Amino acid sequence: MLEKNAAVLFALIPNVDKVTFQFDASSNDSSLNTTYERSTIEKVVLAKLADIAKSQEDLASF
């Protein structure tokens, strides 16, 4: 799910190269975070993410 969300963010924001999701666990003062890079996600989805957001239909089908 996070990987998919990162891909959508990269598609919508062309000048972002790195996305970090951080989750705080307030009950034990710890946090979990994970970072995704545009180049890695583009290899996974086999597409140039900037091209996906060129039309609303392409983005919706993605």
C-alpha positions in Angstrom: 0.0 0.0 0.0 2.8 2.4 0.9 4.6 1.7 -2.4 1.5 2.4 -4.3 0.9 5.7 -2.4 4.5 6.7 -3.1 4.0 6.0 -6.8 0.9 8.2 -6.9 2.8 11.0 -5.1 5.7 10.8 -7.5 3.3 10.9 -10.5 1.5 14.0 -9.1 4.5 15.9 -7.9 7.2 15.9 -10.6 10.0 17.6 -8.5 9.9 15.0 -5.7 12.6 12.3 -5.7 12.1 10.8 -2.3 9.1 10.1 -0.1 9.2 9.1 3.5 6.2 7.7 5.4 6.6 7.9 9.2 4.3 6.3 11.8 4.6 7.1 15.4 3.7 4.5 18.0 2.7 6.8 20.9 2.2 3.9 23.3 5.9 2.9 23.4 7.7 6.1 22.2 9.0 4.5 19.0 8.4 5.2 15.3 8.4 3.3 12.1 9.4 4.9 8.8 10.1 3.8 5.3 11.5 5.8 2.4 10.9 5.3 -1.4 12.8 6.8 -4.2 11.4 7.8 -7.6 14.0 5.8 -9.6 13.2 2.6 -7.6 9.5 2.9 -7.9 9.8 3.6 -11.7 11.7 0.3 -12.0 8.9 -1.5 -10.1 6.0 -0.1 -12.1 7.9 -0.2 -15.4 6.7 3.3 -16.4 7.8 6.9 -16.2 5.7 8.3 -13.4 5.5 11.8 -14.8 3.8 10.4 -17.9 1.1 8.7 -15.8 -0.3 12.0 -14.5 -0.6 13.6 -17.9 -4.2 12.7 -18.2 -6.8 12.1 -15.5 -7.8 8.8 -17.2 -4.2 7.5 -17.1 -3.9 8.4 -13.5 -7.2 6.8 -12.6 -6.3 3.5 -14.3 -2.9 3.5 -12.6 
